[in-house]
Amino acid sequence: MTENSQQQTPVPTSELPTQYAPAEVEGALYARWVDRGYFTADAKSEKEPYTIVIPPPNVTGALHLGHAYQVTLMDALTRRKRMQGYETLWLPGMDHAGIATQNKVEQQLAEEGKSRHDVGREAFVEKTWQWKNEYGGRILGQLKRLGAGLDWSRERFTMDEGLSRAVQKIFKDLFEDGLIYRAERIINWCPRCLTAISDIEVDYQDDDGELVSLKYGEGDETVVVATTRVETMLGDTAVAVHPDDERYAHLIGKRIKLPLTDRTIPVVADTHVDPEFGTGAVKVTPAHDPNDFAIGQRHDLETLTIMDERAVITVPGPFEGLDRFEARSAIVAALREQGRIVAEKRPYVHSVGHCSRCKTTIEPRLSLQWWVKVETLAAAAGDAVRDGRVALHPKDMEKRYFDWVDNLNDWCISRQLWWGHRIPVWYGPNGEVVCVGPDEQPPGTEAEGWTQDEDVLDTWFSSGLWPFSTLGWPEQTEDLAKFYPTSVLLTGHDIIFFWVVRMMMFGLYSMDGQIPFKTVALTGLVRDEFGKKMSKSNPNAVDPIDWMDAYGSDAVRFTLARGANPGADVPIGEDWVQASRNFANKIWNATRFALMNGATIEGPLPEPSEMTATDRWILSRLNKTVAEVDAFYDDYQFAKLSDSLYHFAWDEVFDWYVELSKTTFMAGGEPAKVSGRVLGEVLDVTLRLLHPVVPFVTETLWTTLTGGESLVVADWPSDSGFRDEAAEKEIATLQQVVTEVRRFKGEQGLKPGQRVPARLTLDGTALAAHEPAIRQLLKLQEEGEGFAATATLPVAGAEVALDLSGAIDVAAERKRLAKDLAAAEKDKAQAEGKLGNEKFLGKAPEKVVEGIRARLAKADEDIARIQAQLERLPQA
């Protein structure tokens, strides 16, 4: 039927405990997997490679649900591929996280009353390494707790010796090719961290501010501009208007007075200005706004930096020495006193960038920085997706990718930090600039007037090399030859622009046009059960370790996988994790039952002619499930494959096949042996299918059932092609009968386990052979003496007659149903009354009217249902 371990000798390792206790199983199992080297890849293997490099978590990080989510999916992919016979490498590692790690160490120094400048650069970097070795990387231990099958023998760190050589090598290559340069541009500046930061490190949020409209100039040469950052007016060097705006045609080319200063500034015409927005005139501060900087470049305007690195005003005069926010209030007051304020809107809610590390408001600032010229690199990254060499999944993410990569600006790669890869450029006493590659010596000493650039590289620069630097580049290693390009990059869609694009650019550039990965599988973000973003500042943040402690790692993993639709956000709540724990318990209990009732994988499967229809049905459904799960895996449809496995295992195997087989097992004999072998086969394959998502409980059960070594290295099931549509139709009919009678019994107020006499008329149908099982499932007794049918149910060509005379209080049940019928009829009358009132319909909102129509439909449905129940009740 299916290809599995039929050649194994089925020797159960032990009896299963009555209850599954994850805490007693998970740690020991994981240690055994690692000790046996199951996750260690062999570069000399002749097997086809399958490679994933983990998105490196920050060395300062702790496991959060976002990590757990992506790690679960990557683990599922690699476990399946390993079972399919691939030489599978899932490579772990950490990012040095420049700003975050430096902040940690600076906080430690602050507790001692010191700053990094008090200890000096060399001692500070040494102290940071000490912090990393002592406190960093706890997240890796938490990944083990989750069950991540990573190759720990290949663990990397973005500042280890090998990766540092890779950084130095690509920097020099880009520098010599003219793709790295130094220039003054507007950057995101954090006045607290005292460094430039990347776009990804800026969090935008709606803040309450003020929109102030100011009057520049005098008399007929007056222009009104509006701003939320009044303090920047001290650095204005122009007012810009649209060249076709007739309102300002007489001012273009003239100079007007800048309030609170002794300067005049020109009015320039620029098509960037939207004449329909506000007054159609904008103030231009080239040193403190990226759009203004571009206008300044086009019109050769002066650039005036008015703040220092801590965002303190440096312009001589009454505002010098004030913090930017203090200066804002003082300048508004001074302008108001001069009658320059035309309007003030307060509060004015607008989007403001904040440093993701310290939450300080970002200050756009003109600064001399190192840049990567991205035009040709980004074009190559775009072409790799356009021509199909790299597939984005889901495909609709391609538009976002192209919108970004086709309009990419040059990348600021320098950071004013001490922790990170120091820029390998030296400056000589006579203006020399020398870039030093790996294994090259600096061109001179400090005594000779040579100094190294003070800045370090953006963390994204080194992580952009991750797919190939971790495999040994720039050396041509066995790992690089075997495992590059990598197979899949699985990461969040939120960093597609900042990390995915950088890896594409660097991989194509450094690896002779080879792509860094064949597929990019993009995930959404994990949110709470109400769809809100989880955050430490909100009470909805969850520590996944707490859930693993309470419900087991498998439960957390299955919950995350079952919500993983490609590119979509994942809502998750604790009750869903509880439900997944219940699923793990269901698998456990059903397997215990199977083992106690002779389930086995010993020997070949019996011929279909020896099997019951129930046996053939479950094997047909099993093979269809194998095919379905494979298709979903290949399409990265984790939610669908998890849901398919859940319903197959719980509904079809445990709730139907196991229950239907109980009568066979009780009867014993050859049919019981056949069903025991079929049940063993079904459990064997089902546990294999489930293993990549829920590895711990399945490993424990499978080794007990089969006596096999480990599911980690077991074969992945394949669809044998066996189908039995007739058996599937027969069991579907049986299920219909059982479901309809159960529903009827419930409607009559009978408890699920309450037994009632019944006569089953099954002759001439395929259900005749299933009468013992039907009676067992429905708790139906034989007719016996005095049987009198009080209700007859025709279902699917069969007939079930029930004697309920002694099972229910007919009078009480009629009274209850009559009361429910009266309530439903009252609801119907009220709804019809409102819908028949033209005045009401004319005034009521459509949503309200729709709600009343829904109430009417529900009342009609309830009336029909209750009347049917009354008709089925025995006559008094």
N, C-alpha and C positions, 0 to 999 in steps of 0.2 A: 504493500500500500504506500508507505513512505520509506525513504531511505533513512535508516537510523543505525543504532548500535546493535543490530540483531546478532552480531558475532560475539558480543560481550557475554560473559557468564554472569547472570543476574544474581549477585550475592548481596542482599541488603546489609548495610554496614551496622545498623542497630535499629531497635524499635524507636519510633518517634514518641517524644513526650506528648502528653495530652494537649498542651498548649504551646503555641509558638512564642518564644521570648527573644526578641531581636537582640537585646543587650548581651545575652549569653552566647550569641552566635557570631555577630558581625565582626568584632575585633579579631577573634581567632581565625575566622575564615580569611579575612583580608591578609593577615600576616602569612598564612599558608600560601596564598596565591603569590605574594611577593617572594617569599622564600624559595618557592619552586621555580621562580623565573618565568612565570607565565606571561608577564607583561614586557619582558626584555626582548627587544627585536634583534635579529641577526642580519647584519649587513652582507654576510656571505651567502645567505639563503638564496636558492633559486626560485623561491615562490614569488608571485607577483606582489609588489609592494603596495601598501596602503598607509598613507601618512597623514597625521593631523598634528599640528603644533598648537599647544594650548595658548589662547590669548593670555599673555603673562600678567597675572594679578600683581598689584603693587606690593612691594616688600612690606609696606606698612599695613596691608589690608587684612581684614578678617572676612570669613565666609559670609556672604549675604545671599538672599534668595536669587538674585540675578546670577551670581557665580554658580550656585547650586543648579540652577536651571540649565545654563549652557553646558556645564560639566556633565550633567545627566545625559544630555543629548549626544555630546561627543563620546561619552562612555558607551552609550547604546550603539553608536555607529561602529566604534572600534571593536567592541566585543563581538558584534555580528560578523564583521569582516574577518576577525581572527578565527571564528568558528567556520567561516567559509573557506579557510585555507590560505588567506593572504598573509604575507609577512607584514605584520601590523606594528607600526610605530606611532605611539601617542606620546609626544615629547613634552615634559613639564618644564617650568621655569618661572622666574619672577622678574619684574621690572624694578629698576632702582628707584623710580618715582622721585625725581629730583626735588621738586618743591615740597612734597608731602614729607619725605624723609628728612630733608634739611630742617623743616619746621619742627619735627619731633625732637631733633637734637638741640635746636635752638631753645626749645621749651625747657629741656633739661638744664641747659646753661643758665637760662633765666632764673630757674629755681635756686641756682648758686649765686645769683646776682651778677652774672657775666653775659657778654654777648660773644658772637663768633669772632668779632674783631679783637676782643680781649685775649683770645687764645691763639689767634693767627690761623692762616689757611691750612697749613700742613697739619697742625694739631687738630683742627676742626675736622678735616677729612678723616684722620685716623680715628677720632672719636665716633664719627659716623659709621665707619666700618665696624667698630666695636658694638655700636647699637644694632647694626644689621645682624651681626653674628649672634647677639644675645636675644634680641626681641623680634627681629624680622623673620618673615617666612612662616608664621604660625598658621597661615592659611593653607600651606601645603599639608600640614598634619590634618587639617579639617577636610581637605579633599580626600585623604585616605579614609576618613570616617564616613564619607559619602560613598565610598566604594570605587573611586576613580582608578581605572586600570592603566595608570601611567607608567612609563618606563623610567623608573627613578635612577637607573644607572646613567641616564643621559640628561639629568637635570642641569639647566643653564640659568645664568644670571646675567642681565644686560651689562654688568660691569665686571664680569669675570675676564680673565686674561684673553681668552680666545675672542670673545665678542668685542672687547676693546680694540683688538687688532683689526677686526672687521670694520669698526667705526672709523678708525684712523685711515684704513685703506680706501674706503669709499669717499671719505672727505677729500683725500688728496686727489683721487681720480676725478671727482666732480670739479675740484678747484682747478686742476690743470686743463680740464675741458671747458673752462669758462662758465660752468654751471653753478658755481658758488662765488658770491661776491659780497663786498661790504658796502653799505650805503645807509644814508639817513632816510627813514620812512616813519610813518605813523604806526605805532604798535599798541597792543593792550598792555598797560602798565599797572602793576599792583603796588600802591604806595606802602603797603604793609610788608609784603614779601620782597619788595625792592628789586623786582625783576620784570622783564617782559614775559608774558604768558601767551599760550596758543589759544585759538578760538575755542577749542574743546574744553579749556580750563576756565572759560567764562560762563557763568550761569546767569541767564536773563530772568528778571522777575519784575512784576508791576509794582512800582514804588509810588508813593504819594510825593509829588513835587510841586513846582509852581511854574506856570508859563507866564513870562513877563514880556510885554510889548514895550519897546524902547524907541525913543525918537532921536535919530541921529541927524546932524546938520542943523541949519537955521533957515527960517523964512521959507522962500520958495524952493530952497535946496534941502528939504527935509525928507527923510526916509524913515519909515517905521519898520523895525525888525522884531521878531519874537524869538525867545530862547528859554530853555530850561536850565541853562548853565550861564547865568549872568556874569559870573566871575571871569569867564573866558573873553569878555569884551576887552579886557586889558591887553589881549594879544591880537585883536582884530587888525587886519591890514588891508581890508577892502569891504565893500558891500557889493553883492552880485545881484543882477537882475537879468531877465531873459531879453535877448537882443530885439525881440519883436514886441515887447511890452511897451505900448505907447505911453503909458503913465510915467515911465522913467526915461523916455528917449532924450529929454533935455538934460538929464544928469549924467548919462554915460560919458565917461572920459573926464568928468570933473572930480574935484576933491571936496570932501565934506568934513566937518568937525566931528571928531570922536569924543563923546562926553567923558568927563573926569580925567582927561589927558590933555597934553599940549600938542597932540598930533592931529594931522588931517589924513584921511584915507581916500583912495580913489573908488569911484563907482565903476564896476566892470560889467560887461555883457557876457553871459555864459549860458549855453543851452542846457546845462544841468539844472538850472533853476526852473521850477514849475510855477508859471505865472498864476495858475488857478489856486495854488495853495497859500493860505494866509494872505499877507499883503503883496506877495510876489517878489519880495526882496529878502535876501538872507545876508546875515553877517558872516564874514569869512575869517576864520582863525586857523591858518594853515598848520600851526605847530600843535594843535590840540583836537583835530577832527580829520578823519581820513578823506571825506568828501571835500572838505575845505583845502586839504593839502593838495588834492588833485587840481582844484581850481587855481590854487596858488602856483602850481607848476605850469599850468597853461598860460597864466598871465604874468609870470615872473614876479610874483609878489614876495615881499619880505616875510620871513618866518620868525616869529618872536615867541620864545619859550618863556612862559610867565610863572611857572612853578618849578620847584626843585623835585628831587626824586621822592620826597615824602608828601608831595602835593601841598606844599606851603608856598604862598605867593612870594615871588622874588622881585617884582616890579617896584622900583623906588617910589615912595609916596606913602599915603596914609594906610594902605592895605598891606604893605610889606610885612612879612612875618606871620600873617594870618593863615590858618588852615583854609583850604578851598571852600569849605562849607561856612566857616565864620566870615570869610570874605564875601560870599554870596549875599548874606544878610546885610553886611555893611555896605556893599555896593548898591543894593536895592534901596537902602535908606538914603544914601547920598544922591542917587538918581531921582528919588521921590522929592527930595528937598529942592532939587533944581527944576522940578516940573517936567522931567524927562519920561516919567512912567505914563504910558498911554492906557494900559490895561494890565490887570493882574488876575490870573485864574488860579485859585488855590482851594482845595487840592487839585492838582493836575496829575492824573494817573498815567504813567508812561513806563516803557520798558527800559530797565537800567541793568547794565552788566555788573556782575559781582565776581570776585575771585572765588573759584570753587573751593579753594583750600581754607581761606580765612574770612571769606564773606565781605571783604572790603570792596567798596565801589571802585570799579576799574576807571582809570584815567587814560584816555587816548593821549599819546605823547610822541613827539618827534624824537627819534633816538637813532644813534649810529649802531647798526646791528649787522649780523651776518645773514645772508639770504640764499636760498636755492632758487635758481631760475627754472621755473617749472614748465615752460611752454612746450618744449619737445618731449620732456618726460611725461607730462600729462597727456599729450597727444598719443603717445605709445600706450599709456594705460587705458585710454578710451578705445583705441583700435583693438586691443586684446579682447575686449568684451564685444565690440561690434562684429568682429570676424569670427566669434564663437570659440576662441581658444579658452576663454574663461566664461563660465556660465554663472549668472547671478540668479539666485533662487530666493524668493519667488521672482519671476521674470518681470513683474510690474515695477520692481525696484530699479530696473535699468534706467528709466526716465530720470529718477532722482540722481542716479550715479552720473549720467551724462550731463545733467544740468550743472552738477558740481564740477566734474573733471574738465568740461569744456570751457568753464569760466574761472578756472583756478588762478588765483593771484600768487605772486612769488611768496615763498614760505620763509618766515622769520625763524631761524634755527638757533639763535644765540640766547642764552639765559644768564642773568647776572647773579649766578649762584656759585657755590663752591663744591657742591656734591653733584657729580656727573662727569661726563667725558669732556675734559678740557679741550677747547678748540686748539688743534695742532698747528697753530700759526705763530711764528716768531717774528718780532720786529727788531730791525738792526739800528745801530746808532746813526746811520746815514739814510734812514727812510726805507731800508730793505724790508721786504715782506716775503717770508719763506714758509712754505707749508711742508711739514715733516710727516713722512709716512711711517708705517711700521718698520722696525729694524733700522731706521735712520736716526742719526744723532742730531741734536739741535745744532744750528749753524755757529753758535758761539755761546759764551758764558755771560752771566749778568755783569761780571767785572769788565767785560769787553763791550758792554752796552746793549746786549741782546736780552729781550724780555719776551715771555710767552703771553699770548692773549689771555686776559683775565676771565673771560666768559667760558661757560660750559655749553654743551649742546642740548637742545630740546630733547626731552625724554622720547618723543615720537620719532626722533632721528634714529636712535638705536633700535627702537622696537620696529621700525620700518624694515630692518634687515632680518627680522626674526625668523622667517621661513628658511633662510639659507645660512645665516651666521650660526644658528644653533646646530647646524649639521657640519660645521667645521670650516666654512668659507672664511678667509680667502684660500686656505689650503684645499687641495683637491682630495678630500677624504673618501673613504669607502662609504661612509654614511651619506655624503653628498651625492655620490654617484648612484647609490641604491634608492634613496628616499626623496630625492628632489627631481621634479617639482612635487610639492605636497598634493595630496588628493583633494582635501576639503578644508576650507576655512569656515568655521562656524562661529559667528559673532553677532553682536547686536547691531541693528540697523542704525542706531544712534551714532556709531563711530565709523560708518562706511566712508565718510569723507576724510576723516582725520587719520585713520590707521589703514584701512583697506587700500585707499588710493596711494598712500605712501609706500606700502609694501609692493604694490603693483609697479610704481615708478622705479623703485630701487631694484626690485627683482629683475625687471626687463632690462634695466641699465647694466647691472653688474653681472648677470648670468647669461650674457650673449643672446639676449632676446627671449630667453626661456621664461615662461610664466611662473609665478611663485606658487600658484595653486590652480587646480582645474575647475573647482566649483567654489563659489562663495554662498553659503547657506546663511541667510540673515534671519535673525530672531527678533521678536519684540521685547518689550520690557515687562518685568513682573510687577503686577499691581495688586492692591488688596481686593477683597471680594466685591467691593463696590466700584471698582475700576479706578480708584485713586492711586496716584503714584506713592510708593512707599518711601519714607524719608525718616532719618533719625530725629528730625525736628517735629515729626508728627507721631501721634500715639499708635500709628498703624504699622510701624516698622517691626519686623519679625526676625528673630535670630533662628536660622534654620537648625542650629544645633539643639535648641530647645525642643523643636518638633521631632528631631531625630531621637532625642532622649525619651520623649513621650510615646512616639508611635513607631519608631524604627526608620532606618534610612530608606528602605524599600518604599515605605508609605510616602515619604517626601518625594522621592524620585518619581514614583508612578503618578502622583498628583501633578507634578510639573510637566511630565511628558504628555499626560492626557490633556493638558491645556495648550500644547505647543503647536499652534497653527502657524504656517510659514509667514514670517514678517509681522505677525499680529501680537499685540500685547496679551499677557497672560494674567487673568485674575486668579487669585488664590486665597482661600480661607481655611481656617483650622478644621472646620467641619468636613471639608473636602479631604483633608489629610486623614481624618478619622475614618472616612469612607474607604480610603485606600488601605488603611490598616485592616479594616474589616475584610477587604478583598484578600489581603495576604493571609488572614486567618482562615478564610474560606478555602483557599488553595491548600493550606495546611490540613484542615479537617477532612477535606475530600480525599486527599492523598492518604491520610491515615485510614480512612474507611476502605479505600481501594486496597491498601496493603493487607488489611485484616480480612478482605474478601477475595484474596487470591490473585490480585492484579500482578502481572508478571510480564517481563519482556523476553523470557526464555523461549528460544526456538523461533521458527518463522511464523508469520501470521497464517492462520487457517485460510483455506480457500473461501471465497465469497459464498459458495454453495453450502458451506458448513455454518455460516453465520445467520443470525436472526436479522430481520429488517432493521432493527434498532442498531445492531452492530454495523451494518453496511451504511446506515444513515450517518452515524457519527464519523466513520472513516471518510465518507464523501465530504462531509462538512469540514473535517480536519484538513483535507487536501485543499479545499477551496480557501480555507483560512490561511494556510501556508502561502498560497499564491497571492492572496490579498495583502498579507503582511509584507511580503517581498516587494510588491508594487509600491506600497506606501513608503517603505524604507528608501527605495530608489528615488522617490519623489520628495523625500524629507518631510513626509506627512506624519509627524510623530503623534499628533493627537488622534488621527484616524487609525493608525496602526494600534495604538494603545486601547482605543475604544473597541476595535475589532477583537483584540485579544481578551479584553474584559468580558464582552458579551459572549464570546465563544466559550471561554473558560467557565464563567459563572452560570450563564443561562443554559447553554447547550450541554456542556459536559457535566457540571455539578448538579444543576437543577433538573435536567431532563434525562441525560443518559444514565447517570448514577442511580437516579430514582427509578427509572424504567428497568434497570438491570437488577434491582434488589430482589424481585421475584425469581429471576433466573438464578441468582446466587443462592437464594434460600432453597430452591428446588434441587440444586446440586447436579451432579452428573456431567456429561460431556458438554451440554450447552453452557454450563457455568464455567468450564475450563476455557471454552472458546471466548466467552465474554470477558473472562479474566485476562486473557491475552490481548484482546482488543482494548480493554481499559488500560492495560499497561502500556500499550502502544500510544494510545491517545494522551496519557499523562506524560510519557517520555517526550513526545513531540511538543506538547503544550508547554512543558517546563523549559524546553530548549527555546521555544519562541519567546517566552516571557523573560528569559534570563538576561538579555542585554538591558532591559529596563529595571527589573527587580532581581538583582543578582544573588542576594543573600538567601532569601527563603527558597528560591528555586534550586540553588546549589545544594542546600541541605536536603531537600526533598528528593532531588534527582539522584544524588549519590546513594541515598537510602533505597530508592526504588530499583536502581540499576546496578549498584555496586561499581559504577564507573569512577574514573579518577577525578574528573572535575568537568563541569559544564564549560569552564573557561576555554578548555582545549577540546571540547566535544565537537562533533560535526553539526553544522547548521542543517535543519531539515530541508528537504526539497519536495516539491509537489510531484508525486508519482504519476499523476494524471488519472488516478482512480476516481470515478464518479458513479453515483447510483441515483439518478433522478427519481426513479420509481420509489426507492426507499425514502428519499427526502420528502416526496409527496405523501407517502403513507404516514410518516411520522408527523408531518405538518397537519394532516387530518386528525390524528390522535391528539395532537396538542390543541387543536381547535375544540374538540369534544371536551377535553379536560378543562380547558380555560372557561368554556361556556357554562359547564356545570358548576365549577367553582364560583363563578360570578353569581349564578342563580342561588347557590347555597348562601353566599354572603348577603345577597339581597333579602333573603328570608331570615336573616339574623342568626344563622347557624355559625358556630365556631369552626375554624378550619379543620380541627381534628375530630369534630363531632361525626359519629357514624350514623348512617341512615340506611334502611333497607332499599334496595333498588333492583329493577329488572333491566338488563341491557339487551337490546335487540340489535345484534351485530351481524347476524347471519347474512351471507351474501356480500359482506364488505371485507376490506383488507384488515379491519380492526378486530376481527374475530379472534385472531391469534394473540391479541394484546389484552383480552378481557382481564386476566389476573393483574396485569400492570395497571390498567385503568381503575379497577376496583381499589388497588393499593393506593394509588395516587389520590383518589377522590374519597377514600374512607367509606366505600359503599359495601354494605353487607349483602349476603345472599337474600333472596326474597323471603323464604321461610313461610310458615303457616300464617294465615290471616293477613297476608300482604294485600294491601289495597292502594293502588296508585292514586296519589292526591295531586300529582303534577307530572306532566309528560313533556320532555324536551326533545324535539326533533333537531338533530345537529349533524350536518355533513353526511347525510344518508343513513345515519344510525338513529336510534331512539333510546333515550334514557328515561325510565319511569321511576319516580321517587315516592316513597310512602313517608310523608312528613307528619302524619297524625300524632305520633308520640314525641316528635322532636321539637315542636314549637307550640307556644300558646297562641293559637290562631286568633282568638278574640282580641288579645292584647296587640298582636301584630296588625290586625285590621284597624284598630283604634289609632295606633301610631301612624300607619300609612295614611289614614283618613285625615289626621291632623296635618301631615306633611302636604297632602293634596290640597287642603283648604288654603294653606299658606302659599302654595305655588299659584293657585287660581287667583288669590288676592293680588299677588305680584303682577300677574298677567293683566288683571283688570286695571290696576293703577297705571301700568305702562301703556296699555291701549288707550286709556283716558287721556294721557298727556300727548300721545302721538296723534290723537284725533282732535286736539285743540289747536286750531289754526293760529290763535293769538300766541300761544306758547311757542309753536314752531317758528313763528316770525321773529320772536325775540331771543330765543335760546341759542347759545353758541352751538356750532355744528358738533363740537366734541361732546357736549351734553346730550344732544339728540342721539348721537351714535351710541352713547352709553345706555340710553333708555331702550333703543332698539336691541342692544345686546341683552338687556334684562328681559325683554319680551321673548327673545329666542331661547334664553335659558329657562324661562318659566314654561314655555311650550315643551321643551325637552324634559323637564322635571315631571310635568303632568303626564306625558306619554309613558315615561319610565314607571311612575308610581301606579298608574292604571294597569300596566302590564303585570306589575308585582301583585296587585290585588286580584287580578284574574287568575293568577297562578296559585293563589293560596287555596288550601283545602276548603271545601264547603263545610260550614258549621253543622 
